[in-house]
Amino acid sequence: MKTRTAVVAALLAVGTLGLTACGSDDKADPAACKAAVAEQVSEAVKSGKEMGEDRPSACDGLSEKELDKIAREVASKEIEDSLGDLQESLDELEQSAP
């Protein structure tokens, strides 16, 4: 339950990335931004703490549309991973039940 709460909190924080977006910049690197956001979310989930509202500097210069896309991709991946972990736990529980 704690993990799911952390995932939800992290995903809500990811959703705020677009709120502080600036215009697009030729130097902006969407792949670097996505990696930085994924790392922030992963750390928040592991620690069980809120991610915060600070956008990674790798995301500076990306448009709101690009940030929204990255946030959705990271959120989808985190949800998939969490559901996979939950399924593994359920499978283990089934196997250990008499």
N, C-alpha and C positions, 0 to 999 in steps of 0.2 A: 504494500500500500504506500509506503514511504517513497519508493521509486516512482510510482505513478504520479504522486503529488509533485515530486521534483521535476518530472518530465513536463507536466502541465505548466508549472511555474516557469520553467525554462522556455517552453514554447510560447508562452504569453510574452515573455521578454523578447524573444526573437521577433515576434509580431510588431514590436515597437521600433524596430530598426528603420523602417520606412518613414517614421514620423520625424526623424531628424536628418533625412536625406537632403543632400545638396544636388546641384546639377551634375550632369555627366562630365567626366574628365577623361581625356585620352590616356592618362597615366593610370587610371583605375584598373585593377585586375580582379575581375569577378571570381576567378578560381581561388585567388589568395583570400578574398573576402569570405568565400564559402568555407574554406578551410579554417579560417579564424573563428567564424561563427559556430561551426561544428565543434571546434575545440572548447569554446565558451559554454555551449550547451552541454557537452560531455562532462566538463568539470562541474557545472551546476548540478547535473544529475547525480554524479558520483558523491558530491559533498552534501547534497540535499538542501543546499542553500539557493536563494534566488540569484539569478544571473546578473541582475542589475540592468540599467538602461544604457550603459556606455557601449557605443558602437565601436567595434575594432577599427583601428586606424587603417587597416587594409581595405576597409569599405569606403573610405573617404573618396568622394568624387563620383560614386555610383548614383544613378538615378533612383527615384523611388520605385519605379517599375522593376529595375534590376534587383534592388534590395528585397522587394516583395517576393520575387521569384526565388532568390537565394533562401529567404526565410521559409518559404513553403517547401523547398527541396530538403532543407535541413530538418524541418519539422517532420516531414514524411519519413525520412530515414530514421529519425529518433523513435518515432511511433512504431515503425517496422521492427526496429531492434528491441524495443520494450515488449512488443507482442511476442516476438520470438523467445525472449527470456521467460515470459509468462508461460508460453506453451511448453518450454523445456521443464519448467518447475512443475507444471501439471502432469507432464509425462513421467517425471521422476516420482511424483506422489502416487500416480496410478501403479507404477511398478513396485513401489514399496508397500502398497496396501495388500492386506491378506486376501 
